[in-house]
């Protein structure tokens, strides 16, 4: 059975990170001695799922998602993962991929908070390919039934938007260990 593709979004400008005092692009900031994006990609590789890195510098998140879905149009679905979630676990990605087989849209929920990646079935493909602008896939989420999947993975809700968030992620990384 063909697996959904993990789409890693890395086209943003990281303006909130810069505004918070960041001196480098947030995906290049170091987390436990390795760039944030590389930590995210490590988890994606560990999942064993097919993946696509979208880093072409599109004007908005919707444009990035559309380009990535078009580039992987033969996929049976997609897990849309922002590149600034370096603590997400490969096992969680696999779990969401399995859940997506029976649902149109899946969203991980950790301790009551919705996170990423958001999974979309092939039925959502045409709408995802038509996205433009900064809103991302919100219009697709509104148009399809969303199934919330409880997960025990703080990495699904730990994004690196500020320097303080990077420090918090570093503390979580150290507390759980790289395999935790």
DATAVEN-V84524 format. One record per helix or strand. SS is the DSSP state (2 for helix, 1 for strand). FROM is the first residue (numbers start at 0). TO is the last residue. If there is no record, write none. Layout:
# DATAVEN-V84524
ss = [SS	SS]
from = [FROM	FROM]
to = [TO	TO]
This chain:
# DATAVEN-V84524
ss = [1	2	2	1	1	2	1	2	1	2	1	1	2	2	1	2	2]
from = [4	14	25	29	33	35	50	60	76	89	104	112	121	137	145	153	162]
to = [8	18	27	30	34	46	53	70	81	99	109	120	128	142	149	155	175]
